């Protein structure tokens, strides 16, 4: 049986794009279109901050301390929403690092998977991906680089490829990818 893309998307905004960066905002979109997002209050060990990154996402460190949720609450909520499912990221290298950093710091085991969309996106679509996301953002009037907006932009762009039959993902492929991911993480 061939399964098309499920619609589960994850996106994370961070303090910077360095090895010392940490997640500051996370969002997930489920296949049914429902979504969840949260600002994340930094723990004491998370000191890294880039004003360049702040200019892109528009989130201040002060805002995180005022409106962010503690990492345990964020991880418990994510596990409740995402349990046993696979979520896809179009920036997996960073998102996976930040997701692991969040769960490691909380001491909670993650009970869902995060895989890169590029694993099953044809080469022909990878080059078109930024333009497709931009078109969706423009059409929906969504500002990129906020996690909740990004999961909707990414999800809708990917849904367009799936509904056009340009990407397919079998259950077998997802199982293989999950096993590969477990060895990489």
VMD Tcl script that builds the backbone (N, CA, C; Angstrom):
set m [mol new atoms 555]
animate dup $m
set s [atomselect $m all]
$s set {name element resname resid chain x y z} {
  {N N UNK 1 A 0.844 -1.169 0.000}
  {CA C UNK 1 A 0.000 0.000 0.000}
  {C C UNK 1 A 0.898 1.243 0.000}
  {N N UNK 2 A 0.554 2.203 -0.838}
  {CA C UNK 2 A 1.309 3.448 -0.911}
  {C C UNK 2 A 0.597 4.494 -0.055}
  {N N UNK 3 A 1.354 5.135 0.800}
  {CA C UNK 3 A 0.826 6.215 1.630}
  {C C UNK 3 A 1.403 7.526 1.143}
  {N N UNK 4 A 0.569 8.529 1.087}
  {CA C UNK 4 A 1.052 9.853 0.764}
  {C C UNK 4 A 1.432 10.551 2.054}
  {N N UNK 5 A 2.180 11.594 1.911}
  {CA C UNK 5 A 2.619 12.395 3.045}
  {C C UNK 5 A 1.476 12.590 4.036}
  {N N UNK 6 A 1.765 12.387 5.326}
  {CA C UNK 6 A 0.738 12.385 6.371}
  {C C UNK 6 A 0.313 13.772 6.831}
  {N N UNK 7 A 1.141 14.768 6.625}
  {CA C UNK 7 A 0.792 16.116 7.063}
  {C C UNK 7 A 1.375 16.513 8.402}
  {N N UNK 8 A 2.055 15.616 9.105}
  {CA C UNK 8 A 2.662 15.948 10.397}
  {C C UNK 8 A 3.971 16.700 10.168}
  {N N UNK 9 A 4.010 17.937 10.663}
  {CA C UNK 9 A 5.176 18.801 10.458}
  {C C UNK 9 A 5.607 19.381 11.793}
  {N N UNK 10 A 6.916 19.567 11.959}
  {CA C UNK 10 A 7.468 20.201 13.150}
  {C C UNK 10 A 8.426 21.307 12.705}
  {N N UNK 11 A 8.461 22.386 13.463}
  {CA C UNK 11 A 9.406 23.467 13.183}
  {C C UNK 11 A 9.841 24.083 14.502}
  {N N UNK 12 A 11.082 24.503 14.550}
  {CA C UNK 12 A 11.649 25.089 15.767}
  {C C UNK 12 A 12.410 26.358 15.413}
  {N N UNK 13 A 12.204 27.398 16.202}
  {CA C UNK 13 A 13.017 28.613 16.124}
  {C C UNK 13 A 14.016 28.547 17.271}
  {N N UNK 14 A 15.159 29.198 17.089}
  {CA C UNK 14 A 16.234 29.051 18.074}
  {C C UNK 14 A 16.930 30.368 18.376}
  {N N UNK 15 A 17.756 30.311 19.407}
  {CA C UNK 15 A 18.490 31.484 19.886}
  {C C UNK 15 A 19.520 31.981 18.875}
  {N N UNK 16 A 20.032 31.080 18.060}
  {CA C UNK 16 A 21.028 31.421 17.043}
  {C C UNK 16 A 21.217 30.198 16.149}
  {N N UNK 17 A 22.154 30.296 15.244}
  {CA C UNK 17 A 22.533 29.142 14.421}
  {C C UNK 17 A 23.970 28.760 14.756}
  {N N UNK 18 A 24.209 28.462 16.031}
  {CA C UNK 18 A 25.530 28.026 16.493}
  {C C UNK 18 A 25.379 26.719 17.265}
  {N N UNK 19 A 26.499 26.100 17.570}
  {CA C UNK 19 A 26.480 24.848 18.358}
  {C C UNK 19 A 25.881 25.050 19.742}
  {N N UNK 20 A 25.960 26.247 20.276}
  {CA C UNK 20 A 25.450 26.520 21.624}
  {C C UNK 20 A 23.992 26.974 21.631}
  {N N UNK 21 A 23.371 26.988 20.462}
  {CA C UNK 21 A 21.993 27.469 20.379}
  {C C UNK 21 A 21.028 26.492 21.040}
  {N N UNK 22 A 19.833 26.993 21.307}
  {CA C UNK 22 A 18.805 26.203 21.981}
  {C C UNK 22 A 17.439 26.613 21.430}
  {N N UNK 23 A 16.447 25.752 21.597}
  {CA C UNK 23 A 15.123 26.064 21.067}
  {C C UNK 23 A 14.429 27.142 21.885}
  {N N UNK 24 A 13.763 28.061 21.171}
  {CA C UNK 24 A 13.027 29.125 21.860}
  {C C UNK 24 A 11.532 29.090 21.522}
  {N N UNK 25 A 11.181 28.429 20.422}
  {CA C UNK 25 A 9.781 28.303 20.023}
  {C C UNK 25 A 9.642 27.021 19.217}
  {N N UNK 26 A 8.560 26.282 19.464}
  {CA C UNK 26 A 8.330 25.032 18.755}
  {C C UNK 26 A 6.871 24.952 18.357}
  {N N UNK 27 A 6.630 24.370 17.186}
  {CA C UNK 27 A 5.258 24.170 16.727}
  {C C UNK 27 A 5.167 22.843 15.986}
  {N N UNK 28 A 4.008 22.231 16.087}
  {CA C UNK 28 A 3.696 21.027 15.320}
  {C C UNK 28 A 2.359 21.232 14.622}
  {N N UNK 29 A 2.247 20.656 13.445}
  {CA C UNK 29 A 0.984 20.615 12.716}
  {C C UNK 29 A 0.684 19.154 12.448}
  {N N UNK 30 A -0.503 18.723 12.833}
  {CA C UNK 30 A -0.920 17.349 12.613}
  {C C UNK 30 A -1.576 17.220 11.241}
  {N N UNK 31 A -1.678 15.985 10.790}
  {CA C UNK 31 A -2.249 15.714 9.476}
  {C C UNK 31 A -3.656 16.235 9.293}
  {N N UNK 32 A -4.405 16.389 10.376}
  {CA C UNK 32 A -5.777 16.908 10.267}
  {C C UNK 32 A -5.818 18.435 10.242}
  {N N UNK 33 A -4.633 19.072 10.252}
  {CA C UNK 33 A -4.560 20.526 10.182}
  {C C UNK 33 A -4.511 21.224 11.525}
  {N N UNK 34 A -4.769 20.501 12.617}
  {CA C UNK 34 A -4.665 21.128 13.929}
  {C C UNK 34 A -3.199 21.377 14.249}
  {N N UNK 35 A -2.970 22.342 15.114}
  {CA C UNK 35 A -1.580 22.690 15.414}
  {C C UNK 35 A -1.440 23.103 16.870}
  {N N UNK 36 A -0.192 23.128 17.308}
  {CA C UNK 36 A 0.151 23.548 18.667}
  {C C UNK 36 A 1.498 24.250 18.600}
  {N N UNK 37 A 1.638 25.312 19.384}
  {CA C UNK 37 A 2.928 25.984 19.449}
  {C C UNK 37 A 3.181 26.470 20.863}
  {N N UNK 38 A 4.434 26.726 21.149}
  {CA C UNK 38 A 4.805 27.220 22.466}
  {C C UNK 38 A 6.127 27.962 22.405}
  {N N UNK 39 A 6.179 29.076 23.116}
  {CA C UNK 39 A 7.463 29.710 23.402}
  {C C UNK 39 A 8.105 28.915 24.527}
  {N N UNK 40 A 9.425 28.866 24.548}
  {CA C UNK 40 A 10.157 28.061 25.527}
  {C C UNK 40 A 11.017 28.968 26.400}
  {N N UNK 41 A 10.793 28.884 27.707}
  {CA C UNK 41 A 11.594 29.666 28.653}
  {C C UNK 41 A 12.983 29.032 28.763}
  {N N UNK 42 A 14.044 29.795 28.510}
  {CA C UNK 42 A 15.396 29.232 28.590}
  {C C UNK 42 A 15.739 28.791 30.022}
  {N N UNK 43 A 16.467 27.682 30.106}
  {CA C UNK 43 A 16.981 27.250 31.411}
  {C C UNK 43 A 18.270 28.029 31.680}
  {N N UNK 44 A 18.758 27.989 32.909}
  {CA C UNK 44 A 19.928 28.787 33.307}
  {C C UNK 44 A 21.150 28.539 32.426}
  {N N UNK 45 A 21.332 27.286 31.971}
  {CA C UNK 45 A 22.518 26.934 31.177}
  {C C UNK 45 A 22.460 27.487 29.760}
  {N N UNK 46 A 21.296 27.884 29.302}
  {CA C UNK 46 A 21.135 28.371 27.938}
  {C C UNK 46 A 21.363 29.881 27.908}
  {N N UNK 47 A 22.571 30.272 27.587}
  {CA C UNK 47 A 22.965 31.694 27.585}
  {C C UNK 47 A 23.084 32.286 26.177}
  {N N UNK 48 A 23.312 31.438 25.184}
  {CA C UNK 48 A 23.540 31.875 23.811}
  {C C UNK 48 A 22.395 32.771 23.327}
  {N N UNK 49 A 22.733 33.868 22.633}
  {CA C UNK 49 A 21.697 34.708 22.038}
  {C C UNK 49 A 22.284 35.485 20.872}
  {N N UNK 50 A 21.584 35.491 19.759}
  {CA C UNK 50 A 22.017 36.235 18.580}
  {C C UNK 50 A 20.976 37.305 18.254}
  {N N UNK 51 A 21.430 38.546 18.196}
  {CA C UNK 51 A 20.524 39.632 17.819}
  {C C UNK 51 A 20.165 39.547 16.342}
  {N N UNK 52 A 21.043 38.918 15.542}
  {CA C UNK 52 A 20.714 38.689 14.131}
  {C C UNK 52 A 19.547 37.709 14.020}
  {N N UNK 53 A 19.585 36.628 14.799}
  {CA C UNK 53 A 18.475 35.663 14.790}
  {C C UNK 53 A 17.204 36.334 15.302}
  {N N UNK 54 A 17.334 37.149 16.327}
  {CA C UNK 54 A 16.181 37.866 16.877}
  {C C UNK 54 A 15.541 38.755 15.809}
  {N N UNK 55 A 16.372 39.387 14.981}
  {CA C UNK 55 A 15.841 40.237 13.920}
  {C C UNK 55 A 15.044 39.421 12.893}
  {N N UNK 56 A 15.404 38.148 12.726}
  {CA C UNK 56 A 14.696 37.279 11.783}
  {C C UNK 56 A 13.371 36.785 12.363}
  {N N UNK 57 A 13.405 36.219 13.577}
  {CA C UNK 57 A 12.167 35.647 14.131}
  {C C UNK 57 A 11.350 36.647 14.944}
  {N N UNK 58 A 11.975 37.714 15.414}
  {CA C UNK 58 A 11.245 38.754 16.126}
  {C C UNK 58 A 10.916 38.444 17.575}
  {N N UNK 59 A 11.513 37.417 18.130}
  {CA C UNK 59 A 11.260 37.026 19.527}
  {C C UNK 59 A 12.414 37.540 20.380}
  {N N UNK 60 A 12.118 38.257 21.454}
  {CA C UNK 60 A 13.167 38.742 22.341}
  {C C UNK 60 A 13.389 37.743 23.475}
  {N N UNK 61 A 14.557 37.784 24.031}
  {CA C UNK 61 A 14.868 36.918 25.175}
  {C C UNK 61 A 13.952 37.270 26.359}
  {N N UNK 62 A 13.674 38.545 26.558}
  {CA C UNK 62 A 12.764 38.961 27.632}
  {C C UNK 62 A 11.379 38.349 27.439}
  {N N UNK 63 A 10.914 38.318 26.191}
  {CA C UNK 63 A 9.605 37.727 25.897}
  {C C UNK 63 A 9.562 36.254 26.290}
  {N N UNK 64 A 10.674 35.541 26.099}
  {CA C UNK 64 A 10.738 34.119 26.467}
  {C C UNK 64 A 10.573 33.944 27.974}
  {N N UNK 65 A 11.193 34.833 28.753}
  {CA C UNK 65 A 11.079 34.730 30.205}
  {C C UNK 65 A 9.689 35.138 30.691}
  {N N UNK 66 A 9.042 36.042 29.966}
  {CA C UNK 66 A 7.697 36.484 30.349}
  {C C UNK 66 A 6.597 35.521 29.898}
  {N N UNK 67 A 6.707 35.009 28.667}
  {CA C UNK 67 A 5.618 34.228 28.078}
  {C C UNK 67 A 5.963 32.764 27.812}
  {N N UNK 68 A 7.241 32.414 27.934}
  {CA C UNK 68 A 7.654 31.045 27.628}
  {C C UNK 68 A 7.225 30.050 28.696}
  {N N UNK 69 A 7.026 28.816 28.262}
  {CA C UNK 69 A 6.689 27.732 29.192}
  {C C UNK 69 A 7.975 27.007 29.573}
  {N N UNK 70 A 7.986 26.409 30.763}
  {CA C UNK 70 A 9.187 25.685 31.177}
  {C C UNK 70 A 9.339 24.424 30.330}
  {N N UNK 71 A 10.564 23.948 30.230}
  {CA C UNK 71 A 10.871 22.863 29.299}
  {C C UNK 71 A 10.138 21.563 29.642}
  {N N UNK 72 A 9.887 21.316 30.904}
  {CA C UNK 72 A 9.169 20.082 31.272}
  {C C UNK 72 A 7.741 20.134 30.748}
  {N N UNK 73 A 7.076 21.268 30.928}
  {CA C UNK 73 A 5.710 21.417 30.423}
  {C C UNK 73 A 5.678 21.289 28.899}
  {N N UNK 74 A 6.642 21.906 28.214}
  {CA C UNK 74 A 6.699 21.839 26.754}
  {C C UNK 74 A 6.880 20.397 26.299}
  {N N UNK 75 A 7.804 19.669 26.923}
  {CA C UNK 75 A 8.075 18.282 26.514}
  {C C UNK 75 A 6.886 17.364 26.810}
  {N N UNK 76 A 6.263 17.533 27.955}
  {CA C UNK 76 A 5.089 16.718 28.281}
  {C C UNK 76 A 3.958 16.978 27.296}
  {N N UNK 77 A 3.732 18.226 26.961}
  {CA C UNK 77 A 2.678 18.571 26.002}
  {C C UNK 77 A 2.985 17.976 24.632}
  {N N UNK 78 A 4.230 18.117 24.180}
  {CA C UNK 78 A 4.608 17.535 22.887}
  {C C UNK 78 A 4.402 16.025 22.882}
  {N N UNK 79 A 4.829 15.348 23.939}
  {CA C UNK 79 A 4.641 13.903 24.001}
  {C C UNK 79 A 3.162 13.530 23.969}
  {N N UNK 80 A 2.325 14.299 24.654}
  {CA C UNK 80 A 0.889 14.017 24.646}
  {C C UNK 80 A 0.281 14.186 23.259}
  {N N UNK 81 A 0.685 15.219 22.557}
  {CA C UNK 81 A 0.134 15.521 21.228}
  {C C UNK 81 A 0.705 14.596 20.152}
  {N N UNK 82 A 1.987 14.300 20.246}
  {CA C UNK 82 A 2.717 13.655 19.150}
  {C C UNK 82 A 2.962 12.161 19.338}
  {N N UNK 83 A 2.562 11.596 20.436}
  {CA C UNK 83 A 2.902 10.220 20.803}
  {C C UNK 83 A 2.752 9.231 19.645}
  {N N UNK 84 A 3.851 8.513 19.390}
  {CA C UNK 84 A 3.868 7.434 18.418}
  {C C UNK 84 A 3.820 7.853 16.961}
  {N N UNK 85 A 3.863 9.130 16.691}
  {CA C UNK 85 A 3.757 9.610 15.318}
  {C C UNK 85 A 5.124 10.045 14.783}
  {N N UNK 86 A 5.189 10.194 13.472}
  {CA C UNK 86 A 6.382 10.705 12.813}
  {C C UNK 86 A 6.088 12.109 12.314}
  {N N UNK 87 A 6.967 13.048 12.654}
  {CA C UNK 87 A 6.855 14.429 12.210}
  {C C UNK 87 A 8.015 14.729 11.281}
  {N N UNK 88 A 7.738 15.550 10.284}
  {CA C UNK 88 A 8.737 15.856 9.275}
  {C C UNK 88 A 9.170 17.309 9.389}
  {N N UNK 89 A 10.448 17.531 9.131}
  {CA C UNK 89 A 11.057 18.849 9.203}
  {C C UNK 89 A 11.758 19.147 7.892}
  {N N UNK 90 A 11.692 20.402 7.456}
  {CA C UNK 90 A 12.454 20.762 6.264}
  {C C UNK 90 A 13.793 21.397 6.645}
  {N N UNK 91 A 14.087 21.425 7.928}
  {CA C UNK 91 A 15.392 21.890 8.428}
  {C C UNK 91 A 15.879 20.918 9.487}
  {N N UNK 92 A 15.839 19.637 9.161}
  {CA C UNK 92 A 16.031 18.563 10.129}
  {C C UNK 92 A 17.348 18.643 10.894}
  {N N UNK 93 A 18.421 18.996 10.242}
  {CA C UNK 93 A 19.717 19.016 10.928}
  {C C UNK 93 A 19.645 19.898 12.162}
  {N N UNK 94 A 19.102 21.100 12.015}
  {CA C UNK 94 A 18.965 22.008 13.151}
  {C C UNK 94 A 17.812 21.589 14.061}
  {N N UNK 95 A 16.632 21.347 13.456}
  {CA C UNK 95 A 15.454 21.033 14.271}
  {C C UNK 95 A 15.669 19.805 15.141}
  {N N UNK 96 A 16.290 18.784 14.594}
  {CA C UNK 96 A 16.528 17.567 15.362}
  {C C UNK 96 A 17.500 17.829 16.517}
  {N N UNK 97 A 18.548 18.636 16.258}
  {CA C UNK 97 A 19.490 18.986 17.321}
  {C C UNK 97 A 18.762 19.732 18.446}
  {N N UNK 98 A 17.928 20.724 18.074}
  {CA C UNK 98 A 17.217 21.511 19.088}
  {C C UNK 98 A 16.179 20.676 19.823}
  {N N UNK 99 A 15.513 19.777 19.096}
  {CA C UNK 99 A 14.528 18.899 19.733}
  {C C UNK 99 A 15.213 17.992 20.753}
  {N N UNK 100 A 16.346 17.421 20.379}
  {CA C UNK 100 A 17.102 16.580 21.311}
  {C C UNK 100 A 17.621 17.388 22.494}
  {N N UNK 101 A 18.088 18.610 22.233}
  {CA C UNK 101 A 18.578 19.474 23.308}
  {C C UNK 101 A 17.447 19.768 24.310}
  {N N UNK 102 A 16.246 20.019 23.808}
  {CA C UNK 102 A 15.093 20.300 24.655}
  {C C UNK 102 A 14.745 19.089 25.523}
  {N N UNK 103 A 14.613 17.928 24.904}
  {CA C UNK 103 A 14.230 16.745 25.675}
  {C C UNK 103 A 15.355 16.285 26.604}
  {N N UNK 104 A 16.600 16.374 26.175}
  {CA C UNK 104 A 17.723 16.013 27.056}
  {C C UNK 104 A 17.741 16.896 28.294}
  {N N UNK 105 A 17.544 18.195 28.106}
  {CA C UNK 105 A 17.566 19.123 29.237}
  {C C UNK 105 A 16.404 18.873 30.199}
  {N N UNK 106 A 15.283 18.408 29.676}
  {CA C UNK 106 A 14.104 18.167 30.524}
  {C C UNK 106 A 14.189 16.847 31.278}
  {N N UNK 107 A 15.026 15.919 30.774}
  {CA C UNK 107 A 15.094 14.590 31.384}
  {C C UNK 107 A 13.934 13.698 30.986}
  {N N UNK 108 A 13.148 14.123 30.014}
  {CA C UNK 108 A 11.988 13.356 29.537}
  {C C UNK 108 A 12.352 12.691 28.216}
  {N N UNK 109 A 11.937 11.437 28.054}
  {CA C UNK 109 A 12.170 10.732 26.789}
  {C C UNK 109 A 11.126 11.147 25.765}
  {N N UNK 110 A 11.579 11.433 24.565}
  {CA C UNK 110 A 10.689 11.796 23.465}
  {C C UNK 110 A 10.008 10.532 22.955}
  {N N UNK 111 A 8.682 10.578 22.743}
  {CA C UNK 111 A 7.958 9.384 22.302}
  {C C UNK 111 A 7.410 9.519 20.882}
  {N N UNK 112 A 8.071 10.342 20.071}
  {CA C UNK 112 A 7.697 10.504 18.666}
  {C C UNK 112 A 8.979 10.689 17.866}
  {N N UNK 113 A 8.873 10.592 16.550}
  {CA C UNK 113 A 10.038 10.714 15.683}
  {C C UNK 113 A 10.006 11.996 14.878}
  {N N UNK 114 A 11.189 12.451 14.531}
  {CA C UNK 114 A 11.365 13.619 13.665}
  {C C UNK 114 A 12.303 13.192 12.536}
  {N N UNK 115 A 11.817 13.300 11.306}
  {CA C UNK 115 A 12.598 12.895 10.143}
  {C C UNK 115 A 12.677 14.034 9.137}
  {N N UNK 116 A 13.724 14.032 8.301}
  {CA C UNK 116 A 13.843 15.082 7.292}
  {C C UNK 116 A 12.923 14.832 6.102}
  {N N UNK 117 A 12.271 15.874 5.637}
  {CA C UNK 117 A 11.418 15.765 4.459}
  {C C UNK 117 A 12.229 15.382 3.226}
  {N N UNK 118 A 13.473 15.799 3.190}
  {CA C UNK 118 A 14.310 15.537 2.023}
  {C C UNK 118 A 14.526 14.048 1.764}
  {N N UNK 119 A 14.310 13.190 2.753}
  {CA C UNK 119 A 14.481 11.756 2.553}
  {C C UNK 119 A 13.606 11.242 1.429}
  {N N UNK 120 A 12.422 11.811 1.270}
  {CA C UNK 120 A 11.539 11.295 0.229}
  {C C UNK 120 A 11.071 12.378 -0.739}
  {N N UNK 121 A 11.713 13.535 -0.698}
  {CA C UNK 121 A 11.395 14.576 -1.666}
  {C C UNK 121 A 12.310 14.382 -2.870}
  {N N UNK 122 A 11.736 14.259 -4.067}
  {CA C UNK 122 A 12.582 14.077 -5.252}
  {C C UNK 122 A 13.535 15.255 -5.449}
  {N N UNK 123 A 14.679 14.957 -6.015}
  {CA C UNK 123 A 15.693 15.987 -6.290}
  {C C UNK 123 A 15.090 17.158 -7.050}
  {N N UNK 124 A 14.199 16.860 -7.985}
  {CA C UNK 124 A 13.584 17.919 -8.790}
  {C C UNK 124 A 12.778 18.902 -7.939}
  {N N UNK 125 A 12.268 18.447 -6.802}
  {CA C UNK 125 A 11.467 19.305 -5.938}
  {C C UNK 125 A 12.316 20.080 -4.928}
  {N N UNK 126 A 13.476 19.556 -4.581}
  {CA C UNK 126 A 14.325 20.213 -3.579}
  {C C UNK 126 A 14.699 21.623 -4.035}
  {N N UNK 127 A 15.046 21.771 -5.321}
  {CA C UNK 127 A 15.410 23.092 -5.838}
  {C C UNK 127 A 14.218 24.047 -5.841}
  {N N UNK 128 A 13.010 23.529 -6.024}
  {CA C UNK 128 A 11.803 24.357 -6.096}
  {C C UNK 128 A 11.226 24.658 -4.711}
  {N N UNK 129 A 11.709 23.946 -3.687}
  {CA C UNK 129 A 11.112 24.025 -2.353}
  {C C UNK 129 A 11.052 25.444 -1.784}
  {N N UNK 130 A 12.150 26.218 -1.788}
  {CA C UNK 130 A 12.066 27.571 -1.222}
  {C C UNK 130 A 11.012 28.438 -1.924}
  {N N UNK 131 A 10.930 28.342 -3.231}
  {CA C UNK 131 A 9.946 29.127 -3.972}
  {C C UNK 131 A 8.525 28.705 -3.669}
  {N N UNK 132 A 8.302 27.408 -3.512}
  {CA C UNK 132 A 6.979 26.896 -3.188}
  {C C UNK 132 A 6.548 27.383 -1.801}
  {N N UNK 133 A 7.463 27.328 -0.830}
  {CA C UNK 133 A 7.144 27.831 0.514}
  {C C UNK 133 A 6.852 29.331 0.481}
  {N N UNK 134 A 7.645 30.069 -0.270}
  {CA C UNK 134 A 7.439 31.511 -0.374}
  {C C UNK 134 A 6.055 31.819 -0.967}
  {N N UNK 135 A 5.672 31.070 -2.000}
  {CA C UNK 135 A 4.365 31.283 -2.628}
  {C C UNK 135 A 3.232 31.004 -1.634}
  {N N UNK 136 A 3.360 29.950 -0.847}
  {CA C UNK 136 A 2.343 29.630 0.159}
  {C C UNK 136 A 2.283 30.740 1.204}
  {N N UNK 137 A 3.431 31.196 1.671}
  {CA C UNK 137 A 3.474 32.262 2.682}
  {C C UNK 137 A 2.811 33.532 2.150}
  {N N UNK 138 A 3.091 33.868 0.904}
  {CA C UNK 138 A 2.494 35.063 0.300}
  {C C UNK 138 A 0.984 34.906 0.181}
  {N N UNK 139 A 0.550 33.757 -0.313}
  {CA C UNK 139 A -0.880 33.505 -0.510}
  {C C UNK 139 A -1.636 33.565 0.819}
  {N N UNK 140 A -1.063 32.977 1.848}
  {CA C UNK 140 A -1.730 32.931 3.157}
  {C C UNK 140 A -1.404 34.147 4.023}
  {N N UNK 141 A -0.518 35.012 3.528}
  {CA C UNK 141 A -0.100 36.214 4.267}
  {C C UNK 141 A 0.486 35.851 5.638}
  {N N UNK 142 A 1.383 34.862 5.614}
  {CA C UNK 142 A 2.042 34.417 6.842}
  {C C UNK 142 A 3.499 34.843 6.822}
  {N N UNK 143 A 3.968 35.382 7.945}
  {CA C UNK 143 A 5.373 35.759 8.098}
  {C C UNK 143 A 6.175 34.508 8.447}
  {N N UNK 144 A 7.203 34.238 7.664}
  {CA C UNK 144 A 8.068 33.086 7.926}
  {C C UNK 144 A 8.921 33.341 9.165}
  {N N UNK 145 A 9.493 32.285 9.685}
  {CA C UNK 145 A 10.403 32.304 10.829}
  {C C UNK 145 A 9.712 32.531 12.163}
  {N N UNK 146 A 8.447 32.173 12.223}
  {CA C UNK 146 A 7.748 31.947 13.485}
  {C C UNK 146 A 7.267 30.517 13.365}
  {N N UNK 147 A 7.495 29.714 14.382}
  {CA C UNK 147 A 7.285 28.269 14.280}
  {C C UNK 147 A 5.872 27.891 13.834}
  {N N UNK 148 A 4.855 28.534 14.405}
  {CA C UNK 148 A 3.485 28.174 14.037}
  {C C UNK 148 A 3.208 28.503 12.571}
  {N N UNK 149 A 3.606 29.683 12.134}
  {CA C UNK 149 A 3.440 30.023 10.722}
  {C C UNK 149 A 4.191 29.051 9.835}
  {N N UNK 150 A 5.427 28.735 10.223}
  {CA C UNK 150 A 6.251 27.852 9.402}
  {C C UNK 150 A 5.660 26.455 9.254}
  {N N UNK 151 A 5.077 25.882 10.320}
  {CA C UNK 151 A 4.502 24.535 10.151}
  {C C UNK 151 A 3.329 24.563 9.179}
  {N N UNK 152 A 2.587 25.669 9.173}
  {CA C UNK 152 A 1.477 25.770 8.209}
  {C C UNK 152 A 1.991 26.003 6.793}
  {N N UNK 153 A 3.025 26.828 6.647}
  {CA C UNK 153 A 3.626 27.062 5.334}
  {C C UNK 153 A 4.230 25.761 4.797}
  {N N UNK 154 A 5.043 25.115 5.609}
  {CA C UNK 154 A 5.705 23.873 5.199}
  {C C UNK 154 A 4.668 22.802 4.893}
  {N N UNK 155 A 3.706 22.651 5.792}
  {CA C UNK 155 A 2.688 21.625 5.600}
  {C C UNK 155 A 1.885 21.830 4.339}
  {N N UNK 156 A 1.442 23.062 4.095}
  {CA C UNK 156 A 0.645 23.324 2.894}
  {C C UNK 156 A 1.475 23.138 1.628}
  {N N UNK 157 A 2.724 23.585 1.653}
  {CA C UNK 157 A 3.597 23.404 0.493}
  {C C UNK 157 A 3.815 21.916 0.222}
  {N N UNK 158 A 4.055 21.169 1.279}
  {CA C UNK 158 A 4.284 19.743 1.095}
  {C C UNK 158 A 3.002 19.030 0.681}
  {N N UNK 159 A 1.860 19.444 1.219}
  {CA C UNK 159 A 0.572 18.874 0.821}
  {C C UNK 159 A 0.341 19.055 -0.675}
  {N N UNK 160 A 0.745 20.211 -1.217}
  {CA C UNK 160 A 0.585 20.471 -2.653}
  {C C UNK 160 A 1.380 19.447 -3.468}
  {N N UNK 161 A 2.611 19.169 -3.045}
  {CA C UNK 161 A 3.416 18.177 -3.756}
  {C C UNK 161 A 2.800 16.786 -3.646}
  {N N UNK 162 A 2.310 16.457 -2.473}
  {CA C UNK 162 A 1.720 15.137 -2.264}
  {C C UNK 162 A 0.443 14.973 -3.080}
  {N N UNK 163 A -0.420 15.987 -3.072}
  {CA C UNK 163 A -1.685 15.870 -3.800}
  {C C UNK 163 A -1.463 15.841 -5.309}
  {N N UNK 164 A -0.348 16.421 -5.769}
  {CA C UNK 164 A -0.012 16.381 -7.193}
  {C C UNK 164 A 0.679 15.069 -7.559}
  {N N UNK 165 A 0.886 14.200 -6.569}
  {CA C UNK 165 A 1.531 12.913 -6.825}
  {C C UNK 165 A 3.022 13.021 -7.049}
  {N N UNK 166 A 3.614 14.146 -6.654}
  {CA C UNK 166 A 5.041 14.346 -6.884}
  {C C UNK 166 A 5.908 13.756 -5.789}
  {N N UNK 167 A 5.313 13.382 -4.682}
  {CA C UNK 167 A 6.034 12.680 -3.628}
  {C C UNK 167 A 5.155 11.552 -3.118}
  {N N UNK 168 A 5.781 10.468 -2.787}
  {CA C UNK 168 A 5.075 9.338 -2.202}
  {C C UNK 168 A 5.980 8.743 -1.146}
  {N N UNK 169 A 5.384 8.194 -0.148}
  {CA C UNK 169 A 6.164 7.590 0.919}
  {C C UNK 169 A 5.445 6.332 1.381}
  {N N UNK 170 A 6.084 5.205 1.230}
  {CA C UNK 170 A 5.460 3.956 1.657}
  {C C UNK 170 A 5.672 3.739 3.145}
  {N N UNK 171 A 4.831 2.904 3.724}
  {CA C UNK 171 A 5.002 2.533 5.127}
  {C C UNK 171 A 6.376 1.910 5.330}
  {N N UNK 172 A 6.802 1.099 4.385}
  {CA C UNK 172 A 8.106 0.452 4.489}
  {C C UNK 172 A 9.211 1.502 4.566}
  {N N UNK 173 A 9.117 2.560 3.744}
  {CA C UNK 173 A 10.122 3.607 3.757}
  {C C UNK 173 A 10.157 4.316 5.099}
  {N N UNK 174 A 8.982 4.626 5.649}
  {CA C UNK 174 A 8.943 5.296 6.951}
  {C C UNK 174 A 9.591 4.409 8.008}
  {N N UNK 175 A 9.302 3.106 7.979}
  {CA C UNK 175 A 9.915 2.188 8.948}
  {C C UNK 175 A 11.433 2.151 8.783}
  {N N UNK 176 A 11.899 2.103 7.547}
  {CA C UNK 176 A 13.348 2.107 7.295}
  {C C UNK 176 A 13.959 3.421 7.790}
  {N N UNK 177 A 13.310 4.548 7.476}
  {CA C UNK 177 A 13.812 5.858 7.882}
  {C C UNK 177 A 13.867 5.989 9.401}
  {N N UNK 178 A 12.830 5.488 10.066}
  {CA C UNK 178 A 12.808 5.548 11.521}
  {C C UNK 178 A 13.968 4.746 12.102}
  {N N UNK 179 A 14.232 3.587 11.548}
  {CA C UNK 179 A 15.351 2.776 12.029}
  {C C UNK 179 A 16.680 3.467 11.769}
  {N N UNK 180 A 16.831 4.095 10.598}
  {CA C UNK 180 A 18.052 4.840 10.309}
  {C C UNK 180 A 18.213 5.993 11.282}
  {N N UNK 181 A 17.102 6.706 11.549}
  {CA C UNK 181 A 17.133 7.845 12.457}
  {C C UNK 181 A 17.583 7.436 13.854}
  {N N UNK 182 A 17.119 6.307 14.322}
  {CA C UNK 182 A 17.473 5.852 15.671}
  {C C UNK 182 A 18.980 5.585 15.776}
  {N N UNK 183 A 19.584 5.144 14.653}
  {CA C UNK 183 A 21.020 4.887 14.671}
  {C C UNK 183 A 21.843 6.164 14.568}
  {N N UNK 184 A 21.256 7.196 13.936}
  {CA C UNK 184 A 21.944 8.470 13.778}
  {C C UNK 184 A 21.892 9.284 15.061}
  {N N UNK 185 A 20.740 9.242 15.747}
  {CA C UNK 185 A 20.524 10.058 16.956}
  {C C UNK 185 A 21.319 9.570 18.073}
}
mol reanalyze $m
mol bondsrecalc $m
mol representation Tube
mol addrep $m
